[in-house]
Amino acid sequence: MITNYDKTMTLIKVIPQDIGRVFLNLITNAFHAVMNKKEQSENNEFKPAVTVSTISHSGTRNDKNRFIEIIVEDNGYVINDEIRDKIFEPFFTTKPTGQGTGLGLSLSYDIVKAHGGELNVESKNGNGTKFIVKLPVGEK
């Protein structure tokens, strides 16, 4: 696991237990993806990597567009377009039967939205997957 934290990060108001669940889910999914890719790697040259980064877009105190980004990125398998459109739906899972309920990303999406934020995903051929959580800075 690699961390890259913005040293200018500002504090935000969240429900810690809920936001903690979001990041636990995202990081667990990322580890699952890289370990599956490692197990299926033919030449054992694949080096699993999960990166957590933060970026502060805090602007000025009166700026209404102040937000922070927390990015969970892995170099596991790519999520294709067909699946990417469904991953935030309740009960949708790519995991084998008995290994996932399909509620993790759906609940994570709802929690982030309830905090006034956004949860987005990017996935490109050969580059794994990146989940981007944007949370607003300021009073709620």
C-alpha positions, 0 to 999 in steps of 0.5 A: 500500500502506497500513501500520498497525502496532501499536507495542506489537507483541511478538516471536513465535517463527516460522520466518521463511522460512515466515511470509515466504512466507505474507505474500508470497502474501497481499500478492501475491494482494491486489495481483492482486485490486486491479489486476484490479478497476482494469483492469475499472473502467469509469470509472477512478475506482477507487483500488486499496488494500492495507492491512497491519495488525498488532494485539497481543493480548498480555495479561499474561505468564501469559495463555495466550491471547496472540496477534498478528494480521496483517491483509492487506486489499484493496478488490478483488473480493469472494470469494463464500461458494461460493468462500470455502469452497474457497480453502484447498483444494489446487489450487483457484484463481480465476486463469486457466489458467497464472496460478496453481497453487492452492497458495498459500493452501493452503500458507499455511494449512498454514504458519500452522497449523504455527505454532499459528495460524489463517488466516481470510478475510472478504469482504463486498459492495463491501468487498474481502477481508481475510485475518487471520493469528493467531499465538500469543505465547509458547514453542513 
